[in-house]
Amino acid sequence: MTIVDRISAVNNMMQSSFKNAITSVENIHQTAAEIPLEFLQEFGYPEERAEKVRESHRRVLRVLYGGICDAHEKFGDLLVMQASGLTKFVGGMAGAGNWTPPAGKTQPTKKASGAKKPPVKAAPKKAKKKSIKQSASGQADGEQPDASTGNAEKTQQTERAEQTQQTQQTERAEQTQQTQQTEQTEQTEQTEKAEQTQQTQQTDA
């Protein structure tokens, strides 16, 4: 039994079960729709009109549920056709030699346990630097460190202090200039306003 035969068998089983479910739903719907008609007939509704309403409702239900069943059946047939076409395509490719099925997983070969790894040679230790020995011997002899390094640090500190002082002085000078400029602009604005007020007073007089 091929894969396509299995798919078609499953499709037929699904189609039959689906049709049975749809017919049961259709019958329930029909009975639920006839209840109000029977209730109206008891109160004098004419039977001919009630029968026409029943027939029209049955037609609507047949079209509705029949269309659902047809769509489901066509969808199942399409799946079977796609499966058969795919199997034919794969068979043709395999026959032409352009495709090979995936092989099973192969376990990696284990290395022989008897083979030993070559011993690793230890790296030679580095000799201590002579400078460390010389410095240690100099300290043991009581040699004093050179004073030139201390003088250089002091000069660097003084230069940094001078630079900071200069920057502070320049910033202060710039601030004073800005304040003077703002005061001058305010004075000019005040004089212009005073002149404008005088002119307006003279024109009014």
C-alpha positions as CSV (number, residue, x, y, z in Angstrom):
1,M,0.0,0.0,0.0
2,T,1.6,3.2,-1.2
3,I,1.5,6.6,0.6
4,V,-1.0,8.0,-1.8
5,D,-3.4,5.0,-1.1
6,R,-3.1,5.7,2.6
7,I,-3.8,9.4,2.1
8,S,-6.8,8.7,0.0
9,A,-8.2,6.2,2.5
10,V,-7.8,8.7,5.3
11,N,-9.5,11.3,3.1
12,N,-12.4,9.0,2.4
13,M,-12.9,8.4,6.1
14,M,-12.7,12.1,7.0
15,Q,-15.2,12.9,4.2
16,S,-17.7,10.3,5.4
17,S,-17.5,11.5,9.0
18,F,-17.7,15.1,8.0
19,K,-20.8,14.5,5.9
20,N,-22.5,12.6,8.8
21,A,-21.8,15.5,11.1
22,I,-23.1,18.1,8.6
23,T,-26.3,16.1,8.0
24,S,-27.0,15.9,11.7
25,V,-26.4,19.6,12.1
26,E,-28.7,20.2,9.2
27,N,-31.5,18.1,10.7
28,I,-31.2,19.9,14.1
29,H,-31.4,23.2,12.3
30,Q,-34.5,22.1,10.3
31,T,-36.3,20.9,13.4
32,A,-35.4,24.1,15.3
33,A,-36.8,26.2,12.4
34,E,-40.1,24.2,12.3
35,I,-40.9,24.8,16.0
36,P,-42.2,28.4,15.6
37,L,-44.2,27.4,12.5
38,E,-46.0,24.6,14.4
39,F,-46.7,27.1,17.2
40,L,-48.2,29.6,14.7
41,Q,-50.4,26.8,13.2
42,E,-51.9,26.1,16.6
43,F,-53.1,29.8,16.7
44,G,-54.7,29.7,13.2
45,Y,-51.8,30.3,10.8
46,P,-52.8,28.7,7.4
47,E,-51.1,25.4,6.7
48,E,-50.3,26.3,3.0
49,R,-48.2,29.3,4.0
50,A,-46.4,27.3,6.7
51,E,-45.6,24.6,4.2
52,K,-44.2,27.2,1.8
53,V,-42.0,28.6,4.5
54,R,-40.8,25.1,5.5
55,E,-39.9,24.3,1.9
56,S,-38.0,27.5,1.3
57,H,-36.1,27.0,4.6
58,R,-35.2,23.5,3.6
59,R,-33.8,24.7,0.2
60,V,-31.6,27.3,2.0
61,L,-30.3,24.6,4.4
62,R,-29.5,22.2,1.5
63,V,-27.6,24.9,-0.4
64,L,-25.7,26.0,2.7
65,Y,-24.7,22.6,4.1
66,G,-24.3,21.0,0.7
67,G,-21.8,23.8,-0.3
68,I,-19.8,23.1,2.9
69,C,-19.6,19.4,2.1
70,D,-18.6,20.0,-1.5
71,A,-15.8,22.4,-0.5
72,H,-14.5,20.0,2.1
73,E,-14.6,17.1,-0.5
74,K,-12.7,19.2,-3.1
75,F,-10.1,20.2,-0.5
76,G,-9.5,16.5,0.3
77,D,-9.2,15.6,-3.4
78,L,-6.7,18.4,-3.9
79,L,-4.5,17.1,-1.1
80,V,-4.6,13.6,-2.6
81,M,-3.6,15.0,-6.0
82,Q,-0.8,17.0,-4.5
83,A,0.5,13.9,-2.7
84,S,0.4,11.8,-5.9
85,G,2.2,14.5,-7.9
86,L,4.9,14.8,-5.3
87,T,5.5,11.1,-5.2
88,K,5.7,11.0,-9.0
89,F,8.2,13.8,-9.0
90,V,10.4,12.2,-6.4
91,G,10.2,8.9,-8.2
92,G,11.2,10.5,-11.5
93,M,14.2,12.3,-9.9
94,A,15.4,9.2,-8.2
95,G,15.1,7.2,-11.5
96,A,17.1,9.9,-13.3
97,G,19.8,9.8,-10.7
98,N,19.5,13.5,-9.8
99,W,18.4,12.8,-6.2
100,T,19.4,10.3,-3.6
101,P,17.4,9.7,-0.4
102,P,19.1,10.8,2.8
103,A,21.3,8.1,4.3
104,G,21.1,7.0,8.0
105,K,23.4,8.5,10.6
106,T,26.8,7.0,10.8
107,Q,28.5,6.6,14.1
108,P,32.0,8.2,14.4
109,T,34.8,5.7,14.5
110,K,36.5,5.4,17.8
111,K,40.2,5.8,18.1
112,A,42.3,2.9,19.2
113,S,42.8,2.9,23.0
114,G,46.3,1.4,22.8
115,A,47.8,4.5,21.0
116,K,49.4,6.9,23.4
117,K,49.9,10.5,23.0
118,P,53.5,11.8,22.7
119,P,54.7,13.4,25.9
120,V,54.6,17.2,25.9
121,K,57.9,18.9,26.6
122,A,58.0,21.4,29.4
123,A,58.9,24.9,28.4
124,P,62.3,26.1,29.7
125,K,62.1,28.6,32.5
126,K,63.2,32.1,31.7
127,A,66.2,33.5,33.5
128,K,65.8,36.4,35.8
129,K,66.7,39.8,34.4
130,K,70.0,41.2,35.4
131,S,68.5,44.6,36.1
132,I,66.5,43.2,39.1
133,K,69.7,41.7,40.5
134,Q,71.6,44.9,40.0
135,S,68.8,47.0,41.7
136,A,68.7,44.6,44.6
137,S,72.5,44.7,44.9
138,G,72.4,48.5,44.8
139,Q,69.9,48.7,47.5
140,A,72.0,46.3,49.6
141,D,75.1,48.5,49.1
142,G,73.1,51.5,50.4
143,E,72.9,53.5,47.1
144,Q,70.5,56.4,47.1
145,P,67.9,57.1,44.3
146,D,68.6,59.9,41.8
147,A,67.1,63.3,42.8
148,S,66.5,64.4,39.2
149,T,63.1,62.6,39.1
150,G,61.8,64.6,42.1
151,N,62.9,67.9,40.5
152,A,61.2,67.0,37.3
153,E,57.9,66.3,39.1
154,K,58.1,69.6,40.9
155,T,58.6,71.5,37.7
156,Q,55.6,69.8,36.1
157,Q,53.5,70.6,39.1
158,T,54.5,74.3,38.9
159,E,53.8,74.4,35.2
160,R,50.3,72.9,35.7
161,A,49.6,75.5,38.4
162,E,50.6,78.3,36.2
163,Q,48.5,77.0,33.3
164,T,45.4,76.8,35.6
165,Q,46.0,80.4,36.8
166,Q,46.3,81.7,33.3
167,T,43.1,79.9,32.2
168,Q,41.3,81.3,35.2
169,Q,42.5,84.8,34.5
170,T,41.5,84.7,30.9
171,E,38.0,83.4,31.9
172,R,37.6,86.2,34.4
173,A,38.7,88.8,31.8
174,E,36.2,87.4,29.3
175,Q,33.4,87.5,31.9
176,T,34.2,91.2,32.7
177,Q,34.2,92.1,29.0
178,Q,30.8,90.4,28.6
179,T,29.4,92.2,31.6
180,Q,30.7,95.6,30.3
181,Q,29.2,94.9,26.9
182,T,25.8,94.1,28.4
183,E,25.9,97.2,30.5
184,Q,26.8,99.3,27.5
185,T,23.9,97.8,25.5
186,E,21.5,98.5,28.4
187,Q,22.7,102.1,28.6
188,T,22.2,102.7,24.9
189,E,18.7,101.1,25.0
190,Q,17.8,103.4,27.9
191,T,19.1,106.5,26.1
192,E,17.2,105.5,23.0
193,K,14.0,105.1,25.0
194,A,14.5,108.4,26.7
195,E,14.9,110.2,23.3
196,Q,11.8,108.5,22.0
197,T,9.8,109.6,25.0
198,Q,11.0,113.2,24.5
199,Q,10.1,113.1,20.9
200,T,6.7,111.9,21.6
201,Q,6.1,114.5,24.3
202,Q,7.3,117.2,21.9
203,T,4.9,116.0,19.1
204,D,2.0,115.9,21.6
205,A,2.8,119.5,22.7
